[in-house]
Amino acid sequence: MEFAELIKTPRVDGVVLHRPFMPTVEGTLCLTGHHLILSSRQDNTEELWLLHSNIDSIEKRFVGSVGSIIVKCKDLRVIQLDIPGMEECLNISSSVEALSTLDSVSLMYPFFYRPMFEVIEDGWNSFLPEDAFKDLESMTDEWRLSEVNKDFSVCPSYPPLVAVPKDVDDDTLRKVATFRHSGRFPVLSYYHKKNGMVMMRAGQPLTGTNGRRCKEDEKLINATLRPGKRGYIIDTRSINVAQQAKARGGGFESEANYPQWRRIHKAIERANVLQESLIKLVEACSDQSHSMDRWLSKLEASSWQAHVKEILTTACLAAQCIDREGASVLIHGTEGTDSTLQVTSLAQIILDPACRTIRGFQGLVEREWLQAGHPFQQRCAQSAYSNSKPRQEAPVFLLFLDCVWQILRQFPCSFEFSESFLVLLFEHAYASQFGTFLGNSAAERAKLSLPEKTVSLWSWVNRPQELERLTNPLYEANSLVIWPSVAPQSLLLWEGVFLRWNRSSKCLDEAYEEMVHIIEYNKELQNKVNSLRRQLAQLETEDPLLQTP
Amino acid sequence: MSISSILQQFHRIYAGHVEQVRLLDRFSNKSTNGTLYLTATHLIFVENSSNNSTSILHHHIASLEKLSLTTTGCPLVIQCRNFRVVHFVVPRERDCHDIYSSLLRLLRPVSYEELYAFSYNPKQNDQQREEGWQLIDLGAEFERMGVPCDQWQLTDVNRDYKVCETYPRDLYVPITASKPIIVGSSKFRSKGRFPVLTYFYQEKKAAVCRCSQPLSGFSARCLEDESMLQAISKANHNSRFVYVMDTRPKLNALANRAAGKGYENEDNYSNIRFQFVGIENIHVMRTSLQKLLEVIGTRSLSMSDYLVGLESCGWLRHIKAIVDAAIFLTKAVTVEGASVLVHCSDGWDRTAQVCSLGALLMDPYYRTIKGFMVLIEKDWISFGHKFADRCDQLDGDSKEVSPIFTQFLECVWQLTEQFPQAFEFSEWFLLQIHEHVHSCQYGNFLGNNQRQREELQLRERTHSLWAYLMSEKDNYLNPFYSPAYSESHPVLEPSTLPYHFKFWRNMYHQFDRSMHPRQSILKTILTLRENSRKKLQQLGVTPIATSDPPAPPPTRDQRSNSNALPPRPDSLILGAPINHKEVQRQVEDDEQEEVGEEATESTDTERTVEGSSGTESRKQSYGELEGTYNTELAKEEPAVVSLEFGVARMTC
């Protein structure tokens, strides 16, 4: 067994665990292939079970013969373990380091995890593209489900089935794919039932410096427009970045070739900038100095909130084009796997009430992130504490969740799920016992046989006890489009993630419980009133004398 | 509401009106047309389409600016002390000038008698008014603290305001402080404000005292003042020393020495521990708020400019400094059991902030609605915070104006954010108090000190805000309040890490609809509570008194009790089936009325918009849809532009 070789010391006694705002725990530290476990071995005291894959970085410190390792996790938690014995400490730290940076996906915990719960509904089958298409078919017949990518040869990052305009055949799609970055030809992302407008996404067109064009691409895009209508192309890059992309074979749609489309450039930052931003933000949040100026200037320097604002604004713009302007929209950046997905998924949250339910949101993540080929494994390989040189890491999905949280804060009664669902998704995207976020695309997931070999996160979430925990007690279905404010004064720091481990949340948790209590009490009374009313109605029908004239 | 009824409500001379006035939204391109009415007390804008109206009390107007004429008319920008900013465009310049000059005349009263409080009549008889003024009794408050006691006594030295005219008549001092000591000490203190008791922490017999700076200059000393501090020290057997907190930055205190003032020399006073805390003066605070308002008033503000502006204006830094000082005071008293003497320069600004906030942290009573009124009455009104000067009630020295009390309210709000269950009142209570500190509608905050208030006969001629607030107490309740929490946490220990201090959007953007969440948890929960109350009534259970704040405890007994009620038709006032939604809507409507200002000012509907249904779509634009074919124009932060194809209406 390979893990055994990596574990130099499987067990140390007398280890002391320090966590902020919690009492220290002394106990036995055990290393297994996938977990770091600390158990106090006293009855009923909690144990620490930490997935190695959740560990972002590890630091060693020695004071005399007691060594300490500081474990920084991808969920932004920082814990300290005091380990007696120099050698033990070194062994533990090098073992953890090795185990937390395993390269092979198939050695990851999801392949070893066996569910301790009864799977009521297999999450791997909960959100199939064909099911989503059935919904679309009930609204319109202008689209068809194409199998052109069934062996992932046309576009490696697309799922086998994609929705495209009915009048465009598979040959055309193949040609268009050669004209779009990574073969990501325009596909349907969202159909706005209210006015029949659509949102599509794609990779950038490969116009290059000499302005290459592709008749099939133009035909495909125009096929989505109703007669006499115009559309918007939202390029998530600034005009300068888009211009520069031409030199590398990329580019954007010129007015001359796409006369029915207006192009708008918005500047959403790319992967490495976002990763840098996250690192700075988390650093600012863990600064314990009491200087207000320092905090505000670090917060500003991290630019995190600025990214949130930019992404939200772009999503609002896309939603506005569709709902207010009655125009269809095509969204792309460079690859169409990052900022594009942030925008398409957020626009749906704004426009489509179904996406604001727990199940609808899962479907959205499945459609617009997992199936759409957001490279989770690359993006979430490391988080804010990583010491290694960033390669493909970027908090693209976390930023999306942050934006959702901002809308949730502004419409606290319009979402079926609570903040804890968003936090849960953040955690599982970075480290999980479930296979959902493994791999970078549908193709990779199929190759890894994830549905057969691992458990889906949705299988776990969609059980009554879990759903109850994630439900927003204030929820009341709101069928309208919800327009958030994107003024800086209206956007807040997502404390539930970024200050989660730096503050005591006891008071806030208790207040939340009180709120749940009030809501439940009200429901209870309502039920009582209803039942009495029924009894009264019954009495009245039984005894006509009681009826008021 | 019809226009005539609005005007009737004001019972005022109707001075004139202008039609076809446009009201521009400060952050979007939205504008509404309507008619502007000017009365002796209010400026009222009535929308043409909806008859919604906005009314602005003249006293609330902080500044008035007539901008240069545009093609559509003459712009008039009004900034209010409650942070409302309105931008009117009047079609004809002459009309605009008329309004402008009338307002200028009206909003600069030169005598107190011109203030609204003297003409405001909420249709109460004299007895009701008198009862209103008796609601808060500071003598009873000191008794509650356990004073007088074996170490502290009431002194009559200031009965006629002879020793200190800015102090109240009733003052509490150590028993060992004789009259000559008091008088001597008062002569050595700026404005005669000698050390007196403001809060007594019974558990440790530790006292919080307040005064002004000593007139020590570079070397002067005063034996009586030294004895005074000695007496304070001796009154507390738990500690061998007294903390003296100078709330100013050291540099300021040093500078004061040159003017014959200064701070206590530790060598001259036995058993004191001297400490500077570093809260800035009124001028710094005034400028800081101005800068803050400038930053947040910017249209299309970028995140970076917002955060940089928040930092450079220093506002949150000042708020934190005040909370830090209050925590220092609280720890000294509750943990060390030491008495503390707090002062600044004159002892009516920073001293009031720190003493009142400290008491709020130490004593759960001050976190209740009544207790908070008492606290303000004691540390602010009676001890002579110069409300008239600081809030610019009369046309006076603009250098005296400063948002000291606003800062205090904000500090309290910051604490409510950290301790959502510790306060009986919600944010709305703080906002309402702030509103009326500046409205001059009630007598409480008029003038600079008690002596002046007596001369003005405010108790006889005006009404008390506290009585009004108490009468609609239900609107200000915090649904999450838990008296049990206060019992288990009598002393609050807030964290003062910088990220706990947030920008108070609901104060500084009170009237900017577009900034606010469309649904509010507070409002939703209050509605639910109200629903529950009504349902209990329907169920024939006596409504739970809301003055008894624990959330209706649904104990098993109670449930089975109400279940056991026989379904007697007369206990159910259910003529027609009421569906849940209807009840809710009805409650919401009720609340809208209640939470808004009282009837005579109920036109102020924007205040209640905070948690409106969430259904209204927001009339705002997220970016540029036009001009995008010209790639040059596609700038990073586009100006807000109207969305129609081909029509790019840039607005200034």
Interface residues (C-beta under 8 A of the other chain):
Chain A: R230 Y232 S238 I239 E255 R262 R263 I264 H265 K266 A267 C285 Q288 H290 S291 M292 D293 R294 W295 L296 S297 L299 E300 S303 Q305 A306 V308 K309 T313 T314 C316 L317 Q320 C321 R324 E325 R409 Q410 F411 P412 C413 S414 L474 N478 L480 V481 I482 W483 S485 V486 A487 P488 Q489 S490 L491 L492 L493 E495 L499 N502 R503 S504 C507 L508 E510 A511 E514 M515 H517 I518 I519 Y521 N522 E524 L525 Q526 K528 V529 L532 R533 Q535 L536 L539 L546 T548
Chain B: F27 I296 L301 S302 M303 S304 D305 Y306 L307 V308 L310 E311 G314 L316 R317 K320 D324 Q418 F419 P420 Q421 A422 P479 F480 S482 Y485 S495 T496 L497 P498 Y499 H500 F501 K502 F503 R505 H509 S514 M515 H516 P517 R518 Q519 S520 I521 T524 I525 L528 R529 N531 S532 K535 L536 Q538 L539 A551 P552 P554 R559 S562 N563 P567 P569 L572 L574 G575 P577 H580 G614 T615 S617 R618 Q620 S621 Y622 G623 E624 L625 T628 Y629 T631 A634 E636 L643 F645
